Amino acid sequence: MSSELSTAEQAAITSGGDFWHTSAVESAGLPAVTLTDGPHGVRMQATGGDLLAGVPATCFPPAVASASTWDPELLRRMGEALGDECRAQDVAVLLGPGINLKRSPLGGRNFEYFSEDPILTGVLATAWVRGLQSKGVGASLKHFAVNSQETDRMRISADVDERTLREMYLRAFQRVVTQSQPWTVMCAYNKINGVYASEHHWLLTEVLRDEWGFEGLVVSDWGAVVDRVKAIAAGLDLTMPGPDPEGDATLRDAVEEGLLDPGLLRASAERVRKLVEKAGQRPAGGYDAAAHHALAREIAGRSIVLLKNEGDLLPLPGSGVSIAVLGEFARTPRYQGGGSSQITPTRLDDALTQIQSATSAGVTFAPGYTAEGVEPDEALLAEAVAAAQGSDIAVVFVGSVHETEGADRDSLELPASHLALIERVAAANPRTVVVLSNGAVLATKPWDESVPALVEGWLLGQAGGSALADVLFGRVNPSGRLAETIPLKLSDHPSYLDFPGEHGHVRYGEGIHVGYRGFDAREQAVAYPFGFGLSYTTFSYGAASASATATGVEVRVPVTNTGRRDGREVVQAYVSLPGSRVRRAPRELKAFASVEIPAGATTEVVLTIDRDDLAYWETRLGRWVVEGGTYHVAIGASSRDIRSEVTLEVPADADRVPLTAESSVGEWFADPRGAELLGAAFAAATAEAGADGGQMAAMTADPAMMMMLGSLPLSRMAKFPGSPLQASQLAKLISEANG
């Protein structure tokens, strides 16, 4: 239909009609459709000027929590529920999921992102997108790409090498695009190596469309487009928000003046048309708010990570034991972060009420601190200490005060008022449980040494209060696992020296060693490792086996629930290749499974590792390569709790790097064909030189000298006096070596 539109109309529909809608073209039968914020709820702006005031919708657990389930099936169900709510509010595209890596624990938007690992992120996000789009509602995969901080987010250039970019920051995007085809991909605000994402032809066209086969529409983040003409030329289709009559006119003029290929504008307009048509096929719908609240509670309960439980203090008994509930967060929950994902919930559970309902024993409450207060209040602390002293068990609710879009954090520490509450209560009652509410990891040392039980409660959405009570009282056996490492201190983190950058640039200096990869590479002690989480039962692992297939590796391991409670184990497979020819992390997550196992039962867990996930980015060839060799597969309950190991041979991809005049002598001899040709050339030169062989010929026959000459490019060896090679021979050698 875009072929029937004038250039001016094509320009107009490639910008928004208003803040949340595409532009309608009535003459062409193109209605406006609605795009609105997610990703953990449908944030439809309510009537009025407040952008963050939304129509009530289910506030599901944000990604910081849902990722800790390590359960793609649960994320698929969440996506389906979101799709139903979108249909009920006539939303065509929900702006999510956010899948940027958690490069630094200070990232202000980490609560919206899944993990520090691209495989875990990609698997979970793929399931979320499939669930949402099964309801006829489009996803918007964001923020493409390398958008891992809020500091100077509209202008910062993320300066990152190609291998790191491919293996870490693009890998999850590639998986979601190729496996679930989101309707839209949202380009980020920032620059990548000096070029705005909205103007990045290599990113938006060469990689996204040409390599990955993306079929949908590229939409800008709201306000991300600097130059509409450059954006269309790069492969961006829809600029939001709108209207943008000046930009529309600029596009029209650029086409008419020959400054922009009209086919590019026509293609973008066509993609907008296809999106509108696809959105028109979705049926109207409704949803059961109570059922969605129950689902939010289930996901939240599965998201909670039990970090510490000395003496089996948890679960709490339902009777006979008095409980002091301390901390304002128990009564006034922190359940989501700030910014564009802020949801107006359909209802809101608080932990205090749910704890009171879960036990027949006495429950005493004291706030301990004010909701926004960061400095200790002696009167509130004294009240809390008295309550703790008068109770059998103290449950202390603390956490971060605020995480939001638009600002990074400056510390991993709890507010002083929260720390003081923990310290005073733990000293007053040795049976103290600490429950955290936070959108990104918090430092737990040294205060966690004084408490026997620690529960990571994240930001759990509107049903978080019920979910916490479910876990505290054992109605739900905790099975959450950390999707990001908790460091001992901020300065230990791999990103520490290169975050958040300066003067418009942030250097990704840790390279591929993001998160746990960096901690492991430096053998750095951590507070709690990636993948860690306890249960109210125990699990043992048998001997693992592995076999290579044409599509990857299949790993099998028997896992037994050795306790007296039914439970769920998250079985994790980490891969390494000792002696690899490229720099690698000591171990990398490649597959995982969340498996329910009844008490006393044994389940054979099957993990499938895609061959593509074994590949590294070969910069010399510009493509993915699986290096052949003996791979080690470590099966465990965290990145540092390995229970069974197995090795297997994986065949190599054809990955010969062409030899050139700038290839070193060592590289020529490392290549079988190169060694044959170069050895013959040296032998011929030695024979021609006579009995002494010539100085250079003699040097090449000496192993010690060859070690020194190994890094010498062949072209420069040819220039040495007495060299056994002549410059005139190089072209022939190179041709024969690569022929």
Solvent accessible surface area in square Angstrom, and as a share of the most:
residue,aa,sasa,rsa
1,M,75,0.33
2,S,3,0.02
3,S,92,0.59
4,E,134,0.60
5,L,11,0.06
6,S,57,0.37
7,T,41,0.24
8,A,46,0.36
9,E,56,0.25
10,Q,14,0.06
11,A,0,0.00
12,A,34,0.26
13,I,1,0.00
14,T,0,0.00
15,S,1,0.01
16,G,0,0.00
17,G,31,0.30
18,D,59,0.31
19,F,75,0.31
20,W,24,0.08
21,H,62,0.28
22,T,1,0.01
23,S,19,0.12
24,A,54,0.42
25,V,15,0.09
26,E,160,0.72
27,S,102,0.66
28,A,16,0.12
29,G,56,0.54
30,L,5,0.03
31,P,78,0.49
32,A,45,0.35
33,V,12,0.07
34,T,12,0.07
35,L,0,0.00
36,T,0,0.00
37,D,9,0.04
38,G,1,0.01
39,P,9,0.06
40,H,3,0.01
41,G,0,0.00
42,V,0,0.00
43,R,4,0.01
44,M,37,0.17
45,Q,38,0.17
46,A,33,0.25
47,T,147,0.86
48,G,51,0.49
49,G,77,0.74
50,D,84,0.44
51,L,76,0.38
52,L,73,0.36
53,A,39,0.31
54,G,7,0.07
55,V,57,0.33
56,P,75,0.47
57,A,0,0.00
58,T,0,0.00
59,C,0,0.00
60,F,0,0.00
61,P,0,0.00
62,P,0,0.00
63,A,10,0.07
64,V,2,0.01
65,A,0,0.00
66,S,1,0.01
67,A,0,0.00
68,S,0,0.00
69,T,2,0.01
70,W,0,0.00
71,D,15,0.08
72,P,43,0.27
73,E,85,0.38
74,L,3,0.02
75,L,1,0.00
76,R,76,0.28
77,R,81,0.30
78,M,5,0.02
79,G,0,0.00
80,E,46,0.21
81,A,4,0.03
82,L,0,0.00
83,G,0,0.00
84,D,30,0.16
85,E,0,0.00
86,C,0,0.00
87,R,50,0.18
88,A,42,0.33
89,Q,35,0.16
90,D,94,0.49
91,V,0,0.00
92,A,0,0.00
93,V,0,0.00
94,L,0,0.00
95,L,3,0.01
96,G,0,0.00
97,P,2,0.01
98,G,1,0.01
99,I,2,0.01
100,N,4,0.02
101,L,5,0.02
102,K,5,0.02
103,R,3,0.01
104,S,3,0.02
105,P,6,0.03
106,L,20,0.10
107,G,2,0.02
108,G,1,0.01
109,R,11,0.04
110,N,4,0.02
111,F,1,0.00
112,E,0,0.00
113,Y,4,0.02
114,F,5,0.02
115,S,0,0.00
116,E,3,0.01
117,D,0,0.00
118,P,2,0.01
119,I,3,0.01
120,L,0,0.00
121,T,0,0.00
122,G,0,0.00
123,V,34,0.20
124,L,0,0.00
125,A,0,0.00
126,T,5,0.03
127,A,12,0.09
128,W,3,0.01
129,V,0,0.00
130,R,122,0.44
131,G,1,0.01
132,L,0,0.00
133,Q,31,0.14
134,S,77,0.50
135,K,54,0.23
136,G,21,0.20
137,V,0,0.00
138,G,0,0.00
139,A,0,0.00
140,S,0,0.00
141,L,0,0.00
142,K,4,0.02
143,H,2,0.01
144,F,0,0.00
145,A,0,0.00
146,V,4,0.02
147,N,8,0.04
148,S,7,0.05
149,Q,8,0.03
150,E,6,0.03
151,T,52,0.30
152,D,45,0.23
153,R,45,0.17
154,M,85,0.38
155,R,150,0.55
156,I,7,0.04
157,S,1,0.01
158,A,1,0.01
159,D,42,0.22
160,V,9,0.05
161,D,72,0.37
162,E,73,0.33
163,R,27,0.10
164,T,0,0.00
165,L,6,0.03
166,R,8,0.03
167,E,8,0.04
168,M,3,0.02
169,Y,9,0.03
170,L,1,0.01
171,R,24,0.09
172,A,3,0.02
173,F,2,0.01
174,Q,45,0.20
175,R,35,0.13
176,V,0,0.00
177,V,1,0.00
178,T,68,0.40
179,Q,79,0.35
180,S,16,0.10
181,Q,54,0.24
182,P,1,0.01
183,W,25,0.09
184,T,0,0.00
185,V,0,0.00
186,M,4,0.02
187,C,0,0.00
188,A,0,0.00
189,Y,19,0.07
190,N,1,0.01
191,K,51,0.22
192,I,1,0.01
193,N,78,0.40
194,G,42,0.40
195,V,64,0.37
196,Y,43,0.16
197,A,0,0.00
198,S,1,0.01
199,E,34,0.15
200,H,22,0.10
201,H,84,0.37
202,W,67,0.24
203,L,1,0.00
204,L,0,0.00
205,T,28,0.16
206,E,70,0.31
207,V,0,0.00
208,L,0,0.00
209,R,31,0.11
210,D,103,0.53
211,E,93,0.42
212,W,15,0.05
213,G,36,0.34
214,F,9,0.04
215,E,138,0.62
216,G,16,0.15
217,L,3,0.01
218,V,0,0.00
219,V,0,0.00
220,S,0,0.00
221,D,13,0.07
222,W,33,0.11
223,G,44,0.42
224,A,5,0.04
225,V,27,0.16
226,V,96,0.55
227,D,47,0.24
228,R,17,0.06
229,V,27,0.16
230,K,116,0.49
231,A,1,0.00
232,I,5,0.02
233,A,39,0.30
234,A,2,0.02
235,G,8,0.08
236,L,1,0.00
237,D,0,0.00
238,L,0,0.00
239,T,13,0.08
240,M,1,0.01
241,P,41,0.26
242,G,14,0.13
243,P,98,0.62
244,D,38,0.20
245,P,95,0.60
246,E,142,0.63
247,G,8,0.08
248,D,24,0.12
249,A,34,0.26
250,T,65,0.38
251,L,0,0.00
252,R,86,0.31
253,D,51,0.27
254,A,6,0.05
255,V,21,0.12
256,E,119,0.54
257,E,117,0.53
258,G,65,0.63
259,L,129,0.64
260,L,7,0.04
261,D,81,0.42
262,P,65,0.41
263,G,24,0.23
264,L,72,0.36
265,L,1,0.00
266,R,106,0.39
267,A,36,0.28
268,S,1,0.01
269,A,0,0.00
270,E,42,0.19
271,R,60,0.22
272,V,1,0.01
273,R,27,0.10
274,K,112,0.47
275,L,7,0.04
276,V,7,0.04
277,E,76,0.34
278,K,88,0.37
279,A,1,0.01
280,G,64,0.62
281,Q,144,0.64
282,R,37,0.13
283,P,78,0.49
284,A,97,0.75
285,G,33,0.32
286,G,52,0.50
287,Y,67,0.26
288,D,84,0.44
289,A,44,0.34
290,A,69,0.54
291,A,50,0.39
292,H,18,0.08
293,H,8,0.04
294,A,59,0.45
295,L,20,0.10
296,A,0,0.00
297,R,81,0.29
298,E,68,0.31
299,I,0,0.00
300,A,0,0.00
301,G,2,0.02
302,R,27,0.10
303,S,0,0.00
304,I,0,0.00
305,V,0,0.00
306,L,0,0.00
307,L,3,0.02
308,K,28,0.12
309,N,22,0.12
310,E,101,0.45
311,G,81,0.78
312,D,113,0.59
313,L,15,0.07
314,L,1,0.01
315,P,33,0.21
316,L,5,0.02
317,P,52,0.32
318,G,39,0.37
319,S,64,0.41
320,G,74,0.71
321,V,27,0.15
322,S,36,0.23
323,I,0,0.00
324,A,0,0.00
325,V,0,0.00
326,L,0,0.00
327,G,0,0.00
328,E,14,0.06
329,F,10,0.04
330,A,0,0.00
331,R,118,0.43
332,T,66,0.38
333,P,29,0.19
334,R,33,0.12
335,Y,37,0.14
336,Q,22,0.10
337,G,4,0.04
338,G,6,0.06
339,G,13,0.13
340,S,24,0.15
341,S,0,0.00
342,Q,64,0.28
343,I,5,0.03
344,T,51,0.30
345,P,29,0.18
346,T,48,0.28
347,R,125,0.46
348,L,77,0.38
349,D,10,0.05
350,D,30,0.15
351,A,4,0.03
352,L,17,0.08
353,T,63,0.37
354,Q,38,0.17
355,I,0,0.00
356,Q,85,0.38
357,S,90,0.58
358,A,23,0.18
359,T,14,0.08
360,S,98,0.63
361,A,24,0.19
362,G,48,0.46
363,V,36,0.20
364,T,66,0.39
365,F,43,0.18
366,A,1,0.00
367,P,21,0.13
368,G,0,0.00
369,Y,2,0.01
370,T,73,0.42
371,A,38,0.30
372,E,133,0.60
373,G,21,0.20
374,V,72,0.41
375,E,125,0.56
376,P,55,0.35
377,D,58,0.30
378,E,108,0.49
379,A,75,0.58
380,L,35,0.18
381,L,0,0.00
382,A,61,0.48
383,E,85,0.38
384,A,0,0.00
385,V,29,0.16
386,A,61,0.47
387,A,13,0.10
388,A,0,0.00
389,Q,119,0.53
390,G,66,0.64
391,S,15,0.10
392,D,69,0.36
393,I,0,0.00
394,A,0,0.00
395,V,0,0.00
396,V,0,0.00
397,F,2,0.01
398,V,0,0.00
399,G,0,0.00
400,S,8,0.05
401,V,32,0.18
402,H,117,0.52
403,E,3,0.02
404,T,27,0.15
405,E,32,0.14
406,G,42,0.40
407,A,51,0.39
408,D,32,0.16
409,R,30,0.11
410,D,134,0.69
411,S,43,0.28
412,L,4,0.02
413,E,98,0.44
414,L,7,0.03
415,P,18,0.11
416,A,44,0.34
417,S,1,0.01
418,H,0,0.00
419,L,40,0.20
420,A,14,0.11
421,L,0,0.00
422,I,0,0.00
423,E,99,0.44
424,R,94,0.34
425,V,0,0.00
426,A,13,0.10
427,A,91,0.71
428,A,28,0.22
429,N,8,0.04
430,P,106,0.66
431,R,111,0.40
432,T,0,0.00
433,V,0,0.00
434,V,0,0.00
435,V,0,0.00
436,L,1,0.00
437,S,9,0.06
438,N,0,0.00
439,G,0,0.00
440,A,0,0.00
441,V,0,0.00
442,L,3,0.02
443,A,2,0.01
444,T,1,0.00
445,K,62,0.26
446,P,101,0.63
447,W,15,0.05
448,D,1,0.00
449,E,123,0.55
450,S,63,0.41
451,V,2,0.01
452,P,21,0.13
453,A,0,0.00
454,L,0,0.00
455,V,0,0.00
456,E,0,0.00
457,G,1,0.01
458,W,2,0.01
459,L,0,0.00
460,L,5,0.03
461,G,1,0.01
462,Q,0,0.00
463,A,0,0.00
464,G,6,0.06
465,G,3,0.03
466,S,2,0.01
467,A,0,0.00
468,L,12,0.06
469,A,0,0.00
470,D,11,0.05
471,V,1,0.00
472,L,0,0.00
473,F,24,0.10
474,G,17,0.16
475,R,128,0.47
476,V,44,0.25
477,N,26,0.13
478,P,1,0.00
479,S,3,0.02
480,G,0,0.00
481,R,3,0.01
482,L,0,0.00
483,A,3,0.02
484,E,6,0.03
485,T,4,0.02
486,I,0,0.00
487,P,0,0.00
488,L,59,0.30
489,K,111,0.47
490,L,41,0.20
491,S,52,0.33
492,D,10,0.05
493,H,9,0.04
494,P,24,0.15
495,S,2,0.01
496,Y,96,0.37
497,L,158,0.78
498,D,26,0.14
499,F,29,0.12
500,P,46,0.29
501,G,34,0.33
502,E,123,0.55
503,H,172,0.77
504,G,26,0.25
505,H,94,0.42
506,V,1,0.00
507,R,154,0.56
508,Y,9,0.03
509,G,35,0.34
510,E,21,0.09
511,G,7,0.07
512,I,1,0.01
513,H,29,0.13
514,V,1,0.01
515,G,0,0.00
516,Y,3,0.01
517,R,4,0.02
518,G,2,0.02
519,F,1,0.01
520,D,9,0.05
521,A,45,0.35
522,R,117,0.43
523,E,158,0.71
524,Q,44,0.20
525,A,60,0.46
526,V,23,0.13
527,A,14,0.11
528,Y,19,0.07
529,P,22,0.14
530,F,0,0.00
531,G,0,0.00
532,F,42,0.18
533,G,11,0.11
534,L,62,0.31
535,S,20,0.13
536,Y,30,0.11
537,T,10,0.06
538,T,82,0.48
539,F,20,0.08
540,S,49,0.32
541,Y,29,0.11
542,G,29,0.28
543,A,90,0.70
544,A,13,0.10
545,S,61,0.40
546,A,24,0.18
547,S,57,0.37
548,A,47,0.36
549,T,67,0.39
550,A,99,0.77
551,T,106,0.61
552,G,4,0.04
553,V,5,0.03
554,E,55,0.25
555,V,0,0.00
556,R,90,0.33
557,V,0,0.00
558,P,48,0.30
559,V,0,0.00
560,T,35,0.20
561,N,0,0.00
562,T,75,0.43
563,G,20,0.19
564,R,238,0.87
565,R,97,0.36
566,D,89,0.46
567,G,5,0.05
568,R,46,0.17
569,E,5,0.02
570,V,0,0.00
571,V,0,0.00
572,Q,0,0.00
573,A,0,0.00
574,Y,1,0.00
575,V,9,0.05
576,S,28,0.18
577,L,14,0.07
578,P,80,0.50
579,G,85,0.81
580,S,26,0.17
581,R,129,0.47
582,V,35,0.20
583,R,136,0.50
584,R,50,0.18
585,A,5,0.04
586,P,52,0.33
587,R,67,0.24
588,E,22,0.10
589,L,0,0.00
590,K,11,0.05
591,A,8,0.06
592,F,25,0.10
593,A,25,0.20
594,S,24,0.15
595,V,27,0.15
596,E,113,0.51
597,I,0,0.00
598,P,72,0.45
599,A,40,0.31
600,G,60,0.58
601,A,34,0.26
602,T,80,0.46
603,T,42,0.24
604,E,98,0.44
605,V,4,0.02
606,V,63,0.36
607,L,3,0.01
608,T,87,0.51
609,I,1,0.00
610,D,50,0.26
611,R,43,0.16
612,D,114,0.59
613,D,9,0.05
614,L,6,0.03
615,A,6,0.05
616,Y,4,0.01
617,W,8,0.03
618,E,7,0.03
619,T,72,0.42
620,R,142,0.52
621,L,45,0.22
622,G,42,0.40
623,R,97,0.35
624,W,56,0.19
625,V,0,0.00
626,V,4,0.03
627,E,12,0.05
628,G,27,0.26
629,G,25,0.24
630,T,57,0.33
631,Y,3,0.01
632,H,67,0.30
633,V,1,0.01
634,A,11,0.08
635,I,0,0.00
636,G,0,0.00
637,A,11,0.08
638,S,1,0.01
639,S,1,0.01
640,R,90,0.33
641,D,51,0.27
642,I,56,0.28
643,R,96,0.35
644,S,14,0.09
645,E,119,0.53
646,V,27,0.16
647,T,71,0.41
648,L,19,0.09
649,E,111,0.50
650,V,6,0.04
651,P,86,0.54
652,A,60,0.46
653,D,43,0.22
654,A,94,0.73
655,D,27,0.14
656,R,104,0.38
657,V,38,0.22
658,P,70,0.44
659,L,8,0.04
660,T,64,0.37
661,A,28,0.22
662,E,105,0.47
663,S,12,0.08
664,S,17,0.11
665,V,0,0.00
666,G,31,0.30
667,E,84,0.38
668,W,0,0.00
669,F,74,0.31
670,A,85,0.66
671,D,17,0.09
672,P,111,0.70
673,R,95,0.35
674,G,0,0.00
675,A,28,0.22
676,E,105,0.47
677,L,22,0.11
678,L,0,0.00
679,G,28,0.27
680,A,62,0.48
681,A,14,0.11
682,F,16,0.07
683,A,63,0.49
684,A,63,0.48
685,A,21,0.16
686,T,54,0.31
687,A,81,0.63
688,E,155,0.70
689,A,51,0.40
690,G,41,0.39
691,A,117,0.90
692,D,123,0.64
693,G,5,0.05
694,G,30,0.28
695,Q,139,0.62
696,M,6,0.03
697,A,6,0.04
698,A,55,0.42
699,M,40,0.18
700,T,19,0.11
701,A,84,0.65
702,D,57,0.29
703,P,109,0.69
704,A,71,0.55
705,M,55,0.25
706,M,37,0.16
707,M,166,0.74
708,M,125,0.56
709,L,11,0.05
710,G,17,0.17
711,S,95,0.61
712,L,32,0.16
713,P,19,0.12
714,L,0,0.00
715,S,20,0.13
716,R,125,0.46
717,M,0,0.00
718,A,13,0.10
719,K,158,0.67
720,F,90,0.38
721,P,119,0.75
722,G,58,0.55
723,S,9,0.06
724,P,9,0.06
725,L,0,0.00
726,Q,100,0.45
727,A,70,0.54
728,S,99,0.64
729,Q,64,0.28
730,L,19,0.09
731,A,75,0.58
732,K,136,0.58
733,L,13,0.07
734,I,42,0.21
735,S,74,0.48
736,E,67,0.30
737,A,4,0.03
738,N,57,0.29
739,G,102,0.98
